[in-house]
Amino acid sequence: MFSNPQIGDILTDDTIMFYELSDDTQSRLLDFAGVQHPSDKFWDVLPVAYIYQSKTHMSQDEINDEALLQLGII
């Protein structure tokens, strides 16, 4: 759906960015927040969630669930 990695991004492995979420989770998150675009909540530049483990060891479902849990959606 939305993919907005910026040239020169220096992101640490302890954040989950909106564009890293699956299309279904992106849609769910936008619907929940009542917005049309991630920039309406600054999710195009700010992390949607923080994690305390390496994303390289997480599946896409785990990344999606972690973001939804931290935002109070599930």
Predicted model as a PDB file, atoms N, CA, C, CB and O in Angstrom, pLDDT in the B-factor column:
MODEL        1                                                                  
ATOM      1  N   MET A   1       0.835  -1.181   0.000  1.00 56.00           N  
ATOM      2  CA  MET A   1       0.000   0.000   0.000  1.00 56.00           C  
ATOM      3  C   MET A   1       0.879   1.244   0.000  1.00 56.00           C  
ATOM      4  CB  MET A   1      -0.950  -0.002   1.210  1.00 56.00           C  
ATOM      5  O   MET A   1       1.191   1.768  -1.069  1.00 56.00           O  
ATOM      6  N   PHE A   2       1.284   1.726   1.159  1.00 54.00           N  
ATOM      7  CA  PHE A   2       2.166   2.878   1.233  1.00 54.00           C  
ATOM      8  C   PHE A   2       3.579   2.385   1.491  1.00 54.00           C  
ATOM      9  CB  PHE A   2       1.708   3.871   2.337  1.00 54.00           C  
ATOM     10  O   PHE A   2       3.801   1.520   2.338  1.00 54.00           O  
ATOM     11  N   SER A   3       4.511   2.930   0.771  1.00 52.00           N  
ATOM     12  CA  SER A   3       5.910   2.591   0.975  1.00 52.00           C  
ATOM     13  C   SER A   3       6.700   3.883   0.854  1.00 52.00           C  
ATOM     14  CB  SER A   3       6.408   1.507  -0.054  1.00 52.00           C  
ATOM     15  O   SER A   3       6.738   4.498  -0.212  1.00 52.00           O  
ATOM     16  N   ASN A   4       7.320   4.287   1.934  1.00 52.00           N  
ATOM     17  CA  ASN A   4       7.958   5.588   1.939  1.00 52.00           C  
ATOM     18  C   ASN A   4       9.336   5.557   2.585  1.00 52.00           C  
ATOM     19  CB  ASN A   4       7.085   6.580   2.649  1.00 52.00           C  
ATOM     20  O   ASN A   4       9.631   6.405   3.428  1.00 52.00           O  
ATOM     21  N   PRO A   5      10.188   4.604   2.214  1.00 51.00           N  
ATOM     22  CA  PRO A   5      11.536   4.675   2.772  1.00 51.00           C  
ATOM     23  C   PRO A   5      12.260   5.888   2.203  1.00 51.00           C  
ATOM     24  CB  PRO A   5      12.327   3.378   2.475  1.00 51.00           C  
ATOM     25  O   PRO A   5      12.170   6.154   1.005  1.00 51.00           O  
ATOM     26  N   GLN A   6      12.952   6.598   3.017  1.00 53.00           N  
ATOM     27  CA  GLN A   6      13.646   7.812   2.593  1.00 53.00           C  
ATOM     28  C   GLN A   6      15.103   7.495   2.276  1.00 53.00           C  
ATOM     29  CB  GLN A   6      13.554   8.904   3.682  1.00 53.00           C  
ATOM     30  O   GLN A   6      15.725   6.665   2.940  1.00 53.00           O  
ATOM     31  N   ILE A   7      15.636   8.151   1.271  1.00 50.00           N  
ATOM     32  CA  ILE A   7      17.043   7.989   0.926  1.00 50.00           C  
ATOM     33  C   ILE A   7      17.883   8.461   2.099  1.00 50.00           C  
ATOM     34  CB  ILE A   7      17.405   8.773  -0.371  1.00 50.00           C  
ATOM     35  O   ILE A   7      17.668   9.551   2.628  1.00 50.00           O  
ATOM     36  N   GLY A   8      18.828   7.646   2.500  1.00 50.00           N  
ATOM     37  CA  GLY A   8      19.705   8.012   3.600  1.00 50.00           C  
ATOM     38  C   GLY A   8      19.125   7.743   4.971  1.00 50.00           C  
ATOM     39  O   GLY A   8      19.699   8.166   5.975  1.00 50.00           O  
ATOM     40  N   ASP A   9      17.987   7.041   5.038  1.00 54.00           N  
ATOM     41  CA  ASP A   9      17.406   6.711   6.338  1.00 54.00           C  
ATOM     42  C   ASP A   9      18.421   5.975   7.204  1.00 54.00           C  
ATOM     43  CB  ASP A   9      16.137   5.860   6.163  1.00 54.00           C  
ATOM     44  O   ASP A   9      19.085   5.042   6.752  1.00 54.00           O  
ATOM     45  N   ILE A  10      18.524   6.399   8.418  1.00 53.00           N  
ATOM     46  CA  ILE A  10      19.337   5.691   9.390  1.00 53.00           C  
ATOM     47  C   ILE A  10      18.384   5.279  10.494  1.00 53.00           C  
ATOM     48  CB  ILE A  10      20.536   6.576   9.935  1.00 53.00           C  
ATOM     49  O   ILE A  10      18.213   5.988  11.486  1.00 53.00           O  
ATOM     50  N   LEU A  11      17.767   4.124  10.309  1.00 53.00           N  
ATOM     51  CA  LEU A  11      16.801   3.639  11.283  1.00 53.00           C  
ATOM     52  C   LEU A  11      17.441   2.547  12.117  1.00 53.00           C  
ATOM     53  CB  LEU A  11      15.521   3.121  10.589  1.00 53.00           C  
ATOM     54  O   LEU A  11      18.146   1.679  11.602  1.00 53.00           O  
ATOM     55  N   THR A  12      17.191   2.604  13.373  1.00 55.00           N  
ATOM     56  CA  THR A  12      17.698   1.553  14.220  1.00 55.00           C  
ATOM     57  C   THR A  12      16.761   0.356  14.122  1.00 55.00           C  
ATOM     58  CB  THR A  12      17.843   2.035  15.682  1.00 55.00           C  
ATOM     59  O   THR A  12      15.638   0.465  13.630  1.00 55.00           O  
ATOM     60  N   ASP A  13      17.236  -0.762  14.589  1.00 70.00           N  
ATOM     61  CA  ASP A  13      16.458  -1.994  14.493  1.00 70.00           C  
ATOM     62  C   ASP A  13      15.410  -2.077  15.597  1.00 70.00           C  
ATOM     63  CB  ASP A  13      17.379  -3.207  14.556  1.00 70.00           C  
ATOM     64  O   ASP A  13      14.733  -3.097  15.728  1.00 70.00           O  
ATOM     65  N   ASP A  14      15.267  -1.025  16.389  1.00 83.00           N  
ATOM     66  CA  ASP A  14      14.309  -1.076  17.488  1.00 83.00           C  
ATOM     67  C   ASP A  14      13.032  -0.304  17.187  1.00 83.00           C  
ATOM     68  CB  ASP A  14      14.941  -0.536  18.745  1.00 83.00           C  
ATOM     69  O   ASP A  14      12.266   0.006  18.099  1.00 83.00           O  
ATOM     70  N   THR A  15      12.796   0.009  15.916  1.00 89.00           N  
ATOM     71  CA  THR A  15      11.582   0.709  15.544  1.00 89.00           C  
ATOM     72  C   THR A  15      10.830  -0.065  14.465  1.00 89.00           C  
ATOM     73  CB  THR A  15      11.907   2.126  15.062  1.00 89.00           C  
ATOM     74  O   THR A  15      11.416  -0.819  13.689  1.00 89.00           O  
ATOM     75  N   ILE A  16       9.520   0.146  14.443  1.00 93.00           N  
ATOM     76  CA  ILE A  16       8.695  -0.387  13.366  1.00 93.00           C  
ATOM     77  C   ILE A  16       8.098   0.811  12.651  1.00 93.00           C  
ATOM     78  CB  ILE A  16       7.577  -1.369  13.902  1.00 93.00           C  
ATOM     79  O   ILE A  16       7.352   1.593  13.241  1.00 93.00           O  
ATOM     80  N   MET A  17       8.431   0.945  11.384  1.00 92.00           N  
ATOM     81  CA  MET A  17       7.920   2.040  10.576  1.00 92.00           C  
ATOM     82  C   MET A  17       6.652   1.596   9.860  1.00 92.00           C  
ATOM     83  CB  MET A  17       8.981   2.517   9.563  1.00 92.00           C  
ATOM     84  O   MET A  17       6.456   0.405   9.619  1.00 92.00           O  
ATOM     85  N   PHE A  18       5.802   2.540   9.523  1.00 95.00           N  
ATOM     86  CA  PHE A  18       4.529   2.246   8.867  1.00 95.00           C  
ATOM     87  C   PHE A  18       4.733   1.432   7.596  1.00 95.00           C  
ATOM     88  CB  PHE A  18       3.791   3.539   8.542  1.00 95.00           C  
ATOM     89  O   PHE A  18       4.005   0.469   7.355  1.00 95.00           O  
ATOM     90  N   TYR A  19       5.706   1.806   6.789  1.00 93.00           N  
ATOM     91  CA  TYR A  19       5.923   1.124   5.516  1.00 93.00           C  
ATOM     92  C   TYR A  19       6.428  -0.310   5.674  1.00 93.00           C  
ATOM     93  CB  TYR A  19       6.898   1.907   4.687  1.00 93.00           C  
ATOM     94  O   TYR A  19       6.439  -1.067   4.703  1.00 93.00           O  
ATOM     95  N   GLU A  20       6.843  -0.690   6.871  1.00 92.00           N  
ATOM     96  CA  GLU A  20       7.283  -2.064   7.122  1.00 92.00           C  
ATOM     97  C   GLU A  20       6.119  -3.001   7.424  1.00 92.00           C  
ATOM     98  CB  GLU A  20       8.268  -2.090   8.273  1.00 92.00           C  
ATOM     99  O   GLU A  20       6.299  -4.218   7.475  1.00 92.00           O  
ATOM    100  N   LEU A  21       4.940  -2.448   7.623  1.00 95.00           N  
ATOM    101  CA  LEU A  21       3.768  -3.257   7.924  1.00 95.00           C  
ATOM    102  C   LEU A  21       3.172  -3.811   6.635  1.00 95.00           C  
ATOM    103  CB  LEU A  21       2.721  -2.432   8.695  1.00 95.00           C  
ATOM    104  O   LEU A  21       3.364  -3.245   5.559  1.00 95.00           O  
ATOM    105  N   SER A  22       2.455  -4.911   6.752  1.00 96.00           N  
ATOM    106  CA  SER A  22       1.792  -5.487   5.586  1.00 96.00           C  
ATOM    107  C   SER A  22       0.690  -4.542   5.104  1.00 96.00           C  
ATOM    108  CB  SER A  22       1.207  -6.888   5.919  1.00 96.00           C  
ATOM    109  O   SER A  22       0.230  -3.680   5.852  1.00 96.00           O  
ATOM    110  N   ASP A  23       0.275  -4.711   3.855  1.00 96.00           N  
ATOM    111  CA  ASP A  23      -0.781  -3.858   3.295  1.00 96.00           C  
ATOM    112  C   ASP A  23      -2.058  -3.930   4.124  1.00 96.00           C  
ATOM    113  CB  ASP A  23      -1.079  -4.263   1.849  1.00 96.00           C  
ATOM    114  O   ASP A  23      -2.705  -2.912   4.371  1.00 96.00           O  
ATOM    115  N   ASP A  24      -2.418  -5.140   4.553  1.00 96.00           N  
ATOM    116  CA  ASP A  24      -3.623  -5.323   5.361  1.00 96.00           C  
ATOM    117  C   ASP A  24      -3.520  -4.569   6.689  1.00 96.00           C  
ATOM    118  CB  ASP A  24      -3.868  -6.815   5.621  1.00 96.00           C  
ATOM    119  O   ASP A  24      -4.476  -3.923   7.118  1.00 96.00           O  
ATOM    120  N   THR A  25      -2.365  -4.655   7.331  1.00 96.00           N  
ATOM    121  CA  THR A  25      -2.163  -3.976   8.611  1.00 96.00           C  
ATOM    122  C   THR A  25      -2.127  -2.462   8.414  1.00 96.00           C  
ATOM    123  CB  THR A  25      -0.862  -4.459   9.281  1.00 96.00           C  
ATOM    124  O   THR A  25      -2.639  -1.723   9.255  1.00 96.00           O  
ATOM    125  N   GLN A  26      -1.533  -1.989   7.320  1.00 96.00           N  
ATOM    126  CA  GLN A  26      -1.538  -0.555   7.030  1.00 96.00           C  
ATOM    127  C   GLN A  26      -2.973  -0.047   6.895  1.00 96.00           C  
ATOM    128  CB  GLN A  26      -0.738  -0.257   5.741  1.00 96.00           C  
ATOM    129  O   GLN A  26      -3.328   0.983   7.468  1.00 96.00           O  
ATOM    130  N   SER A  27      -3.795  -0.770   6.137  1.00 96.00           N  
ATOM    131  CA  SER A  27      -5.202  -0.373   5.964  1.00 96.00           C  
ATOM    132  C   SER A  27      -5.941  -0.380   7.288  1.00 96.00           C  
ATOM    133  CB  SER A  27      -5.907  -1.302   4.973  1.00 96.00           C  
ATOM    134  O   SER A  27      -6.700   0.540   7.593  1.00 96.00           O  
ATOM    135  N   ARG A  28      -5.716  -1.418   8.068  1.00 95.00           N  
ATOM    136  CA  ARG A  28      -6.374  -1.539   9.383  1.00 95.00           C  
ATOM    137  C   ARG A  28      -5.998  -0.379  10.293  1.00 95.00           C  
ATOM    138  CB  ARG A  28      -5.998  -2.872  10.057  1.00 95.00           C  
ATOM    139  O   ARG A  28      -6.847   0.181  10.988  1.00 95.00           O  
ATOM    140  N   LEU A  29      -4.729  -0.029  10.281  1.00 95.00           N  
ATOM    141  CA  LEU A  29      -4.233   1.057  11.119  1.00 95.00           C  
ATOM    142  C   LEU A  29      -4.812   2.405  10.680  1.00 95.00           C  
ATOM    143  CB  LEU A  29      -2.702   1.100  11.076  1.00 95.00           C  
ATOM    144  O   LEU A  29      -5.205   3.208  11.525  1.00 95.00           O  
ATOM    145  N   LEU A  30      -4.868   2.657   9.386  1.00 96.00           N  
ATOM    146  CA  LEU A  30      -5.440   3.911   8.890  1.00 96.00           C  
ATOM    147  C   LEU A  30      -6.924   4.006   9.226  1.00 96.00           C  
ATOM    148  CB  LEU A  30      -5.235   4.031   7.372  1.00 96.00           C  
ATOM    149  O   LEU A  30      -7.407   5.063   9.630  1.00 96.00           O  
ATOM    150  N   ASP A  31      -7.652   2.892   9.057  1.00 96.00           N  
ATOM    151  CA  ASP A  31      -9.080   2.880   9.397  1.00 96.00           C  
ATOM    152  C   ASP A  31      -9.297   3.161  10.876  1.00 96.00           C  
ATOM    153  CB  ASP A  31      -9.707   1.535   9.026  1.00 96.00           C  
ATOM    154  O   ASP A  31     -10.170   3.946  11.244  1.00 96.00           O  
ATOM    155  N   PHE A  32      -8.499   2.516  11.723  1.00 94.00           N  
ATOM    156  CA  PHE A  32      -8.618   2.692  13.165  1.00 94.00           C  
ATOM    157  C   PHE A  32      -8.366   4.152  13.560  1.00 94.00           C  
ATOM    158  CB  PHE A  32      -7.636   1.763  13.897  1.00 94.00           C  
ATOM    159  O   PHE A  32      -9.066   4.710  14.405  1.00 94.00           O  
ATOM    160  N   ALA A  33      -7.357   4.753  12.934  1.00 94.00           N  
ATOM    161  CA  ALA A  33      -7.011   6.141  13.262  1.00 94.00           C  
ATOM    162  C   ALA A  33      -7.939   7.147  12.598  1.00 94.00           C  
ATOM    163  CB  ALA A  33      -5.584   6.428  12.854  1.00 94.00           C  
ATOM    164  O   ALA A  33      -7.938   8.322  12.963  1.00 94.00           O  
ATOM    165  N   GLY A  34      -8.734   6.698  11.624  1.00 96.00           N  
ATOM    166  CA  GLY A  34      -9.655   7.593  10.936  1.00 96.00           C  
ATOM    167  C   GLY A  34      -8.975   8.578  10.008  1.00 96.00           C  
ATOM    168  O   GLY A  34      -9.435   9.707   9.841  1.00 96.00           O  
ATOM    169  N   VAL A  35      -7.865   8.144   9.399  1.00 96.00           N  
ATOM    170  CA  VAL A  35      -7.132   9.007   8.476  1.00 96.00           C  
ATOM    171  C   VAL A  35      -6.983   8.313   7.126  1.00 96.00           C  
ATOM    172  CB  VAL A  35      -5.745   9.376   9.052  1.00 96.00           C  
ATOM    173  O   VAL A  35      -7.170   7.102   7.012  1.00 96.00           O  
ATOM    174  N   GLN A  36      -6.646   9.096   6.112  1.00 95.00           N  
ATOM    175  CA  GLN A  36      -6.513   8.579   4.763  1.00 95.00           C  
ATOM    176  C   GLN A  36      -5.075   8.257   4.383  1.00 95.00           C  
ATOM    177  CB  GLN A  36      -7.077   9.560   3.794  1.00 95.00           C  
ATOM    178  O   GLN A  36      -4.835   7.404   3.529  1.00 95.00           O  
ATOM    179  N   HIS A  37      -4.126   8.928   5.005  1.00 95.00           N  
ATOM    180  CA  HIS A  37      -2.720   8.787   4.624  1.00 95.00           C  
ATOM    181  C   HIS A  37      -1.859   8.760   5.889  1.00 95.00           C  
ATOM    182  CB  HIS A  37      -2.277   9.947   3.675  1.00 95.00           C  
ATOM    183  O   HIS A  37      -2.183   9.431   6.869  1.00 95.00           O  
ATOM    184  N   PRO A  38      -0.771   7.996   5.878  1.00 95.00           N  
ATOM    185  CA  PRO A  38       0.078   7.921   7.071  1.00 95.00           C  
ATOM    186  C   PRO A  38       0.631   9.277   7.520  1.00 95.00           C  
ATOM    187  CB  PRO A  38       1.224   6.983   6.812  1.00 95.00           C  
ATOM    188  O   PRO A  38       0.905   9.472   8.704  1.00 95.00           O  
ATOM    189  N   SER A  39       0.795  10.201   6.593  1.00 95.00           N  
ATOM    190  CA  SER A  39       1.329  11.514   6.969  1.00 95.00           C  
ATOM    191  C   SER A  39       0.366  12.293   7.868  1.00 95.00           C  
ATOM    192  CB  SER A  39       1.637  12.331   5.717  1.00 95.00           C  
ATOM    193  O   SER A  39       0.779  13.221   8.562  1.00 95.00           O  
ATOM    194  N   ASP A  40      -0.904  11.921   7.856  1.00 96.00           N  
ATOM    195  CA  ASP A  40      -1.868  12.579   8.735  1.00 96.00           C  
ATOM    196  C   ASP A  40      -1.545  12.352  10.210  1.00 96.00           C  
ATOM    197  CB  ASP A  40      -3.272  12.083   8.433  1.00 96.00           C  
ATOM    198  O   ASP A  40      -1.941  13.147  11.062  1.00 96.00           O  
ATOM    199  N   LYS A  41      -0.839  11.285  10.507  1.00 94.00           N  
ATOM    200  CA  LYS A  41      -0.409  10.976  11.882  1.00 94.00           C  
ATOM    201  C   LYS A  41       1.110  11.020  12.013  1.00 94.00           C  
ATOM    202  CB  LYS A  41      -0.927   9.592  12.308  1.00 94.00           C  
ATOM    203  O   LYS A  41       1.659  10.589  13.028  1.00 94.00           O  
ATOM    204  N   PHE A  42       1.793  11.540  10.990  1.00 94.00           N  
ATOM    205  CA  PHE A  42       3.253  11.615  10.944  1.00 94.00           C  
ATOM    206  C   PHE A  42       3.914  10.240  10.900  1.00 94.00           C  
ATOM    207  CB  PHE A  42       3.764  12.380  12.141  1.00 94.00           C  
ATOM    208  O   PHE A  42       5.096  10.102  11.212  1.00 94.00           O  
ATOM    209  N   TRP A  43       3.140   9.221  10.509  1.00 94.00           N  
ATOM    210  CA  TRP A  43       3.692   7.866  10.409  1.00 94.00           C  
ATOM    211  C   TRP A  43       4.583   7.702   9.189  1.00 94.00           C  
ATOM    212  CB  TRP A  43       2.571   6.845  10.361  1.00 94.00           C  
ATOM    213  O   TRP A  43       5.229   6.665   9.035  1.00 94.00           O  
ATOM    214  N   ASP A  44       4.631   8.693   8.327  1.00 91.00           N  
ATOM    215  CA  ASP A  44       5.532   8.620   7.181  1.00 91.00           C  
ATOM    216  C   ASP A  44       6.971   8.930   7.598  1.00 91.00           C  
ATOM    217  CB  ASP A  44       5.077   9.590   6.081  1.00 91.00           C  
ATOM    218  O   ASP A  44       7.910   8.608   6.869  1.00 91.00           O  
ATOM    219  N   VAL A  45       7.147   9.550   8.760  1.00 91.00           N  
ATOM    220  CA  VAL A  45       8.492   9.904   9.215  1.00 91.00           C  
ATOM    221  C   VAL A  45       8.812   9.409  10.631  1.00 91.00           C  
ATOM    222  CB  VAL A  45       8.660  11.398   9.161  1.00 91.00           C  
ATOM    223  O   VAL A  45       9.982   9.324  11.003  1.00 91.00           O  
ATOM    224  N   LEU A  46       7.793   9.086  11.413  1.00 92.00           N  
ATOM    225  CA  LEU A  46       8.003   8.623  12.785  1.00 92.00           C  
ATOM    226  C   LEU A  46       7.622   7.153  12.920  1.00 92.00           C  
ATOM    227  CB  LEU A  46       7.189   9.476  13.774  1.00 92.00           C  
ATOM    228  O   LEU A  46       6.728   6.685  12.214  1.00 92.00           O  
ATOM    229  N   PRO A  47       8.275   6.423  13.802  1.00 93.00           N  
ATOM    230  CA  PRO A  47       7.917   5.015  14.009  1.00 93.00           C  
ATOM    231  C   PRO A  47       6.503   4.874  14.574  1.00 93.00           C  
ATOM    232  CB  PRO A  47       8.925   4.344  14.953  1.00 93.00           C  
ATOM    233  O   PRO A  47       6.025   5.737  15.311  1.00 93.00           O  
ATOM    234  N   VAL A  48       5.854   3.782  14.217  1.00 94.00           N  
ATOM    235  CA  VAL A  48       4.539   3.493  14.793  1.00 94.00           C  
ATOM    236  C   VAL A  48       4.682   2.688  16.068  1.00 94.00           C  
ATOM    237  CB  VAL A  48       3.661   2.739  13.790  1.00 94.00           C  
ATOM    238  O   VAL A  48       3.761   2.648  16.883  1.00 94.00           O  
ATOM    239  N   ALA A  49       5.832   2.042  16.251  1.00 93.00           N  
ATOM    240  CA  ALA A  49       6.049   1.227  17.448  1.00 93.00           C  
ATOM    241  C   ALA A  49       7.546   1.042  17.685  1.00 93.00           C  
ATOM    242  CB  ALA A  49       5.347  -0.150  17.312  1.00 93.00           C  
ATOM    243  O   ALA A  49       8.365   1.237  16.787  1.00 93.00           O  
ATOM    244  N   TYR A  50       7.874   0.667  18.900  1.00 91.00           N  
ATOM    245  CA  TYR A  50       9.249   0.363  19.283  1.00 91.00           C  
ATOM    246  C   TYR A  50       9.305  -1.071  19.777  1.00 91.00           C  
ATOM    247  CB  TYR A  50       9.767   1.349  20.372  1.00 91.00           C  
ATOM    248  O   TYR A  50       8.380  -1.549  20.433  1.00 91.00           O  
ATOM    249  N   ILE A  51      10.390  -1.749  19.461  1.00 88.00           N  
ATOM    250  CA  ILE A  51      10.539  -3.133  19.896  1.00 88.00           C  
ATOM    251  C   ILE A  51      11.858  -3.294  20.635  1.00 88.00           C  
ATOM    252  CB  ILE A  51      10.465  -4.103  18.692  1.00 88.00           C  
ATOM    253  O   ILE A  51      12.757  -2.460  20.528  1.00 88.00           O  
ATOM    254  N   TYR A  52      11.952  -4.366  21.372  1.00 83.00           N  
ATOM    255  CA  TYR A  52      13.136  -4.613  22.187  1.00 83.00           C  
ATOM    256  C   TYR A  52      13.825  -5.908  21.785  1.00 83.00           C  
ATOM    257  CB  TYR A  52      12.763  -4.658  23.661  1.00 83.00           C  
ATOM    258  O   TYR A  52      14.415  -6.610  22.606  1.00 83.00           O  
ATOM    259  N   GLN A  53      13.729  -6.199  20.494  1.00 80.00           N  
ATOM    260  CA  GLN A  53      14.431  -7.347  19.937  1.00 80.00           C  
ATOM    261  C   GLN A  53      14.748  -7.015  18.493  1.00 80.00           C  
ATOM    262  CB  GLN A  53      13.585  -8.666  20.055  1.00 80.00           C  
ATOM    263  O   GLN A  53      14.264  -6.015  17.962  1.00 80.00           O  
ATOM    264  N   SER A  54      15.544  -7.834  17.862  1.00 80.00           N  
ATOM    265  CA  SER A  54      15.920  -7.586  16.483  1.00 80.00           C  
ATOM    266  C   SER A  54      14.787  -7.973  15.538  1.00 80.00           C  
ATOM    267  CB  SER A  54      17.192  -8.354  16.130  1.00 80.00           C  
ATOM    268  O   SER A  54      14.208  -9.052  15.660  1.00 80.00           O  
ATOM    269  N   LYS A  55      14.478  -7.093  14.608  1.00 83.00           N  
ATOM    270  CA  LYS A  55      13.436  -7.402  13.623  1.00 83.00           C  
ATOM    271  C   LYS A  55      13.852  -8.542  12.706  1.00 83.00           C  
ATOM    272  CB  LYS A  55      13.108  -6.164  12.791  1.00 83.00           C  
ATOM    273  O   LYS A  55      13.001  -9.202  12.110  1.00 83.00           O  
ATOM    274  N   THR A  56      15.139  -8.776  12.590  1.00 81.00           N  
ATOM    275  CA  THR A  56      15.599  -9.851  11.714  1.00 81.00           C  
ATOM    276  C   THR A  56      15.143 -11.213  12.210  1.00 81.00           C  
ATOM    277  CB  THR A  56      17.112  -9.825  11.600  1.00 81.00           C  
ATOM    278  O   THR A  56      15.116 -12.178  11.446  1.00 81.00           O  
ATOM    279  N   HIS A  57      14.784 -11.295  13.485  1.00 82.00           N  
ATOM    280  CA  HIS A  57      14.315 -12.559  14.064  1.00 82.00           C  
ATOM    281  C   HIS A  57      12.800 -12.611  14.190  1.00 82.00           C  
ATOM    282  CB  HIS A  57      14.943 -12.773  15.428  1.00 82.00           C  
ATOM    283  O   HIS A  57      12.256 -13.528  14.805  1.00 82.00           O  
ATOM    284  N   MET A  58      12.119 -11.631  13.610  1.00 88.00           N  
ATOM    285  CA  MET A  58      10.660 -11.572  13.712  1.00 88.00           C  
ATOM    286  C   MET A  58      10.041 -11.828  12.343  1.00 88.00           C  
ATOM    287  CB  MET A  58      10.198 -10.199  14.272  1.00 88.00           C  
ATOM    288  O   MET A  58      10.586 -11.419  11.318  1.00 88.00           O  
ATOM    289  N   SER A  59       8.908 -12.500  12.337  1.00 92.00           N  
ATOM    290  CA  SER A  59       8.164 -12.690  11.096  1.00 92.00           C  
ATOM    291  C   SER A  59       7.346 -11.433  10.809  1.00 92.00           C  
ATOM    292  CB  SER A  59       7.242 -13.946  11.181  1.00 92.00           C  
ATOM    293  O   SER A  59       7.196 -10.573  11.677  1.00 92.00           O  
ATOM    294  N   GLN A  60       6.821 -11.332   9.596  1.00 93.00           N  
ATOM    295  CA  GLN A  60       5.981 -10.186   9.249  1.00 93.00           C  
ATOM    296  C   GLN A  60       4.761 -10.119  10.152  1.00 93.00           C  
ATOM    297  CB  GLN A  60       5.547 -10.259   7.782  1.00 93.00           C  
ATOM    298  O   GLN A  60       4.353  -9.034  10.565  1.00 93.00           O  
ATOM    299  N   ASP A  61       4.173 -11.273  10.462  1.00 95.00           N  
ATOM    300  CA  ASP A  61       3.010 -11.295  11.358  1.00 95.00           C  
ATOM    301  C   ASP A  61       3.365 -10.782  12.748  1.00 95.00           C  
ATOM    302  CB  ASP A  61       2.442 -12.711  11.458  1.00 95.00           C  
ATOM    303  O   ASP A  61       2.572 -10.076  13.371  1.00 95.00           O  
ATOM    304  N   GLU A  62       4.543 -11.132  13.234  1.00 94.00           N  
ATOM    305  CA  GLU A  62       4.961 -10.658  14.561  1.00 94.00           C  
ATOM    306  C   GLU A  62       5.184  -9.148  14.558  1.00 94.00           C  
ATOM    307  CB  GLU A  62       6.247 -11.379  15.010  1.00 94.00           C  
ATOM    308  O   GLU A  62       4.837  -8.470  15.524  1.00 94.00           O  
ATOM    309  N   ILE A  63       5.757  -8.621  13.487  1.00 92.00           N  
ATOM    310  CA  ILE A  63       5.963  -7.176  13.379  1.00 92.00           C  
ATOM    311  C   ILE A  63       4.611  -6.464  13.343  1.00 92.00           C  
ATOM    312  CB  ILE A  63       6.795  -6.830  12.114  1.00 92.00           C  
ATOM    313  O   ILE A  63       4.409  -5.466  14.035  1.00 92.00           O  
ATOM    314  N   ASN A  64       3.690  -6.983  12.531  1.00 95.00           N  
ATOM    315  CA  ASN A  64       2.349  -6.392  12.450  1.00 95.00           C  
ATOM    316  C   ASN A  64       1.661  -6.417  13.806  1.00 95.00           C  
ATOM    317  CB  ASN A  64       1.494  -7.135  11.413  1.00 95.00           C  
ATOM    318  O   ASN A  64       1.127  -5.401  14.251  1.00 95.00           O  
ATOM    319  N   ASP A  65       1.669  -7.567  14.463  1.00 95.00           N  
ATOM    320  CA  ASP A  65       1.001  -7.712  15.756  1.00 95.00           C  
ATOM    321  C   ASP A  65       1.610  -6.802  16.813  1.00 95.00           C  
ATOM    322  CB  ASP A  65       1.067  -9.156  16.220  1.00 95.00           C  
ATOM    323  O   ASP A  65       0.884  -6.218  17.618  1.00 95.00           O  
ATOM    324  N   GLU A  66       2.926  -6.677  16.822  1.00 93.00           N  
ATOM    325  CA  GLU A  66       3.586  -5.821  17.807  1.00 93.00           C  
ATOM    326  C   GLU A  66       3.149  -4.364  17.635  1.00 93.00           C  
ATOM    327  CB  GLU A  66       5.120  -5.938  17.680  1.00 93.00           C  
ATOM    328  O   GLU A  66       2.871  -3.679  18.619  1.00 93.00           O  
ATOM    329  N   ALA A  67       3.089  -3.897  16.402  1.00 94.00           N  
ATOM    330  CA  ALA A  67       2.647  -2.522  16.156  1.00 94.00           C  
ATOM    331  C   ALA A  67       1.191  -2.337  16.576  1.00 94.00           C  
ATOM    332  CB  ALA A  67       2.819  -2.158  14.670  1.00 94.00           C  
ATOM    333  O   ALA A  67       0.858  -1.345  17.223  1.00 94.00           O  
ATOM    334  N   LEU A  68       0.328  -3.276  16.218  1.00 94.00           N  
ATOM    335  CA  LEU A  68      -1.090  -3.170  16.564  1.00 94.00           C  
ATOM    336  C   LEU A  68      -1.299  -3.235  18.075  1.00 94.00           C  
ATOM    337  CB  LEU A  68      -1.887  -4.280  15.878  1.00 94.00           C  
ATOM    338  O   LEU A  68      -2.153  -2.532  18.615  1.00 94.00           O  
ATOM    339  N   LEU A  69      -0.533  -4.066  18.747  1.00 94.00           N  
ATOM    340  CA  LEU A  69      -0.632  -4.148  20.208  1.00 94.00           C  
ATOM    341  C   LEU A  69      -0.229  -2.831  20.866  1.00 94.00           C  
ATOM    342  CB  LEU A  69       0.247  -5.287  20.739  1.00 94.00           C  
ATOM    343  O   LEU A  69      -0.926  -2.340  21.754  1.00 94.00           O  
ATOM    344  N   GLN A  70       0.875  -2.267  20.438  1.00 92.00           N  
ATOM    345  CA  GLN A  70       1.358  -1.030  21.050  1.00 92.00           C  
ATOM    346  C   GLN A  70       0.419   0.148  20.787  1.00 92.00           C  
ATOM    347  CB  GLN A  70       2.750  -0.704  20.532  1.00 92.00           C  
ATOM    348  O   GLN A  70       0.345   1.082  21.586  1.00 92.00           O  
ATOM    349  N   LEU A  71      -0.285   0.097  19.681  1.00 91.00           N  
ATOM    350  CA  LEU A  71      -1.218   1.181  19.365  1.00 91.00           C  
ATOM    351  C   LEU A  71      -2.608   0.938  19.932  1.00 91.00           C  
ATOM    352  CB  LEU A  71      -1.309   1.365  17.869  1.00 91.00           C  
ATOM    353  O   LEU A  71      -3.510   1.754  19.743  1.00 91.00           O  
ATOM    354  N   GLY A  72      -2.784  -0.182  20.628  1.00 90.00           N  
ATOM    355  CA  GLY A  72      -4.055  -0.461  21.289  1.00 90.00           C  
ATOM    356  C   GLY A  72      -5.151  -0.937  20.359  1.00 90.00           C  
ATOM    357  O   GLY A  72      -6.331  -0.810  20.687  1.00 90.00           O  
ATOM    358  N   ILE A  73      -4.795  -1.475  19.218  1.00 89.00           N  
ATOM    359  CA  ILE A  73      -5.795  -1.925  18.261  1.00 89.00           C  
ATOM    360  C   ILE A  73      -6.200  -3.365  18.520  1.00 89.00           C  
ATOM    361  CB  ILE A  73      -5.274  -1.780  16.845  1.00 89.00           C  
ATOM    362  O   ILE A  73      -7.351  -3.745  18.310  1.00 89.00           O  
ATOM    363  N   ILE A  74      -5.254  -4.152  18.973  1.00 84.00           N  
ATOM    364  CA  ILE A  74      -5.592  -5.539  19.354  1.00 84.00           C  
ATOM    365  C   ILE A  74      -5.131  -5.790  20.763  1.00 84.00           C  
ATOM    366  CB  ILE A  74      -4.951  -6.571  18.388  1.00 84.00           C  
ATOM    367  O   ILE A  74      -5.314  -6.889  21.285  1.00 84.00           O  
TER     368      ILE A  74                                                      
ENDMDL                                                                          
END                                                                             
